[in-house]
Amino acid sequence: MPGMRRDVDAMLYWALRWHDGRRVPHGVLCDVLWGEFAKKPKDPTASLRELMAYVRQRHGDKWMIEDCGSAFRILPRVATSKSGQN
């Protein structure tokens, strides 16, 4: 559909949330982003890592996004309280 803007940060975030706590291989995430296009980036892994930095900026306050080498994983951030503070 011409003129339709894709929110790639949201696409990556929700792909990770769908597999909450499990590793999602780069190939799967690349398919989410570029699967319908005939021409993928020359280095999809580098492009994916660059895009994932924006996902971390957008959702990093509530979610830890781990780079596991050939996969990414999302985990909820656990709120820590310091003992002795009221």
C-alpha positions in Angstrom: 0.0 0.0 0.0 1.7 3.2 -1.1 2.2 5.9 1.5 1.8 3.5 4.4 4.5 4.0 7.0 5.9 1.1 8.9 6.9 1.5 12.6 9.9 -0.9 12.6 10.6 -0.2 16.3 7.2 -1.4 17.2 7.4 -4.4 14.8 10.6 -5.6 16.5 9.3 -4.9 20.0 6.1 -6.9 19.4 8.0 -9.7 17.7 10.2 -10.0 20.8 7.2 -9.7 23.2 5.4 -12.5 21.3 8.3 -14.8 22.3 8.6 -13.2 25.8 11.7 -14.6 27.5 12.8 -16.8 24.7 15.6 -16.1 22.2 14.4 -14.9 18.8 16.9 -15.6 16.0 18.1 -12.8 13.8 16.6 -14.6 10.8 13.2 -14.5 12.2 13.4 -10.8 13.1 14.8 -10.0 9.6 11.9 -11.9 8.1 9.5 -9.7 10.2 11.1 -6.6 8.8 12.1 -7.5 5.3 10.3 -10.7 4.5 7.9 -9.2 2.0 10.6 -7.2 0.2 12.6 -8.8 -2.6 15.8 -6.8 -1.6 17.1 -7.1 2.0 19.9 -4.9 3.3 23.4 -5.9 2.4 24.1 -6.7 6.0 20.8 -7.5 7.7 22.4 -8.4 11.1 24.1 -5.0 11.3 20.9 -3.2 10.3 19.0 -5.3 12.8 21.4 -4.3 15.6 21.1 -0.7 14.7 17.3 -0.8 14.7 17.3 -2.7 18.0 19.2 0.3 19.6 16.1 2.4 18.9 13.9 -0.3 20.4 16.0 -0.1 23.5 15.7 3.7 23.7 11.9 3.4 23.3 11.2 0.5 25.6 14.4 0.2 27.8 12.8 1.7 30.8 10.5 -1.3 31.3 12.2 -4.1 29.3 15.7 -5.5 29.0 16.6 -6.4 25.5 19.5 -8.8 25.4 21.8 -9.4 22.4 22.5 -13.1 22.5 24.9 -13.2 19.6 22.6 -14.7 16.9 19.4 -13.8 18.6 17.7 -11.2 20.8 15.6 -11.7 23.9 13.3 -9.4 25.8 12.7 -9.6 29.6 10.8 -7.4 31.9 12.9 -5.1 34.1 12.5 -6.0 37.7 12.0 -3.0 40.0 14.6 -3.1 42.8 14.1 -1.3 46.1 17.0 -0.3 48.3 16.6 -1.6 51.8 16.4 1.0 54.5 14.6 3.6 52.4 11.0 4.7 53.0 
